[in-house]
Amino acid sequence: MGLHRFRPVQQGLPRLLRPVSHGLARAGTHQSRDGRSAVLTGAPTTPGQRLSFTTRSLVPADRATAWERALSKVLVDLEAVVEGGRPWAGELTAERLGALQITTEESGPCTILRSARSVAADPSTHILVRLQLDGSALLSQDGRTAELRPGRLAFHDARRPFRIVLPGPQRAWILMLPRALLRLQEGQLSALTATVLDDTEEGAAALLLPLLRGLLDEVTRTAAVPRRDDLARMAAEVLATLALEQVGSRPAPALWERITASADARLGDPELTPRDIADQHNISLRYLYRLFQAQGTTVNAWVRMRRLESAGAELARAGAAHRSIAAVAARWGFTNPSHFSRSFRDSFGVSPVQWRAAHLGTRGPAGAVPSTPGPRALSA
């Protein structure tokens, strides 16, 4: 089963991406046979212009590359890792209304990366918001991972690297807006990213998330231009309020940073427990659990994901190519190689061997990445 890894492409998009007027059929029904294209940059599109893109009329071998190019042009420079061997497709529509860009994205399983290289190539400062509609996603940034299920929302910052793992077919709204609209300090933005907002809990999110979904649903359905602009403006204000409320409920940044830094330093210790972390910082075990719950995760889930991320980073380094998978797993606190491989695949959608081959196949001594048609996912 092959694995394809693609890098950001700066040239124009394939001809499938083209403007469409509001009220036409959904993305996926437009074919690029007219020779026209709408080339987007890594910033919101022109106000009032709606664009659609689908991979469905492409041959399977070309779909993933075209999908990465489309995401990079509509949003920010991104890289994609997708598993080959099964049918795969992706569709999106994107439209800017005022300062808010609304993108509807539907695709099969893959991993989307905003790497340090991508950040350097495209210094966008926009804030992105992922609101999951169907399926699930794991969004990681700033040492945290937000598990997004339908109805959940998380912010991520284009200024810094992030990873989004899509383990299966899914659909989401991706909202992009200037960071100034959130009216937050940089430290607050760093505390906001990759934290889950869920309307099932008490607080402002329980009231504001249903309102946000209603506004976005109305924006995508109505054809009245002035009304759509007003609804989009209201949606942006709701996002700003949600962000402010979320950082207001976060633990003191200094304490959180001390806890996560000390836990990071001990990821290789398989005996690390929540009790050890609590005792090290002179807090109760219950308070430690509350701190991690406020971040949308648990102590054990956070430690496990940081271990997997660290192992993944090491597997992708050419300098570590001589180390076996088991050795890398043990280095990051996994005592059972089989358990490590299962956890890695569950989190990233590919095995450690495939992950290493995909990265070193383009940058190191591991040889060429296996080439098989079309990654798996959404039925073609």
Secondary structure as GFF3:
##gff-version 3
##sequence-region A 1 380
A	DSSP	beta_strand	3	6	.	.	.	ID=ss1
A	DSSP	beta_strand	18	20	.	.	.	ID=ss2
A	DSSP	beta_strand	50	54	.	.	.	ID=ss3
A	DSSP	alpha_helix	60	74	.	.	.	ID=ss4
A	DSSP	beta_strand	79	83	.	.	.	ID=ss5
A	DSSP	beta_strand	90	97	.	.	.	ID=ss6
A	DSSP	beta_strand	100	107	.	.	.	ID=ss7
A	DSSP	beta_strand	110	114	.	.	.	ID=ss8
A	DSSP	alpha_helix	116	121	.	.	.	ID=ss9
A	DSSP	beta_strand	127	134	.	.	.	ID=ss10
A	DSSP	beta_strand	137	141	.	.	.	ID=ss11
A	DSSP	beta_strand	144	148	.	.	.	ID=ss12
A	DSSP	beta_strand	153	157	.	.	.	ID=ss13
A	DSSP	beta_strand	162	166	.	.	.	ID=ss14
A	DSSP	beta_strand	170	177	.	.	.	ID=ss15
A	DSSP	three_ten_helix	179	182	.	.	.	ID=ss16
A	DSSP	alpha_helix	186	192	.	.	.	ID=ss17
A	DSSP	alpha_helix	204	221	.	.	.	ID=ss18
A	DSSP	alpha_helix	225	248	.	.	.	ID=ss19
A	DSSP	alpha_helix	253	265	.	.	.	ID=ss20
A	DSSP	alpha_helix	274	280	.	.	.	ID=ss21
A	DSSP	alpha_helix	285	294	.	.	.	ID=ss22
A	DSSP	alpha_helix	299	315	.	.	.	ID=ss23
A	DSSP	three_ten_helix	318	320	.	.	.	ID=ss24
A	DSSP	alpha_helix	325	331	.	.	.	ID=ss25
A	DSSP	alpha_helix	337	348	.	.	.	ID=ss26
A	DSSP	alpha_helix	352	363	.	.	.	ID=ss27
###
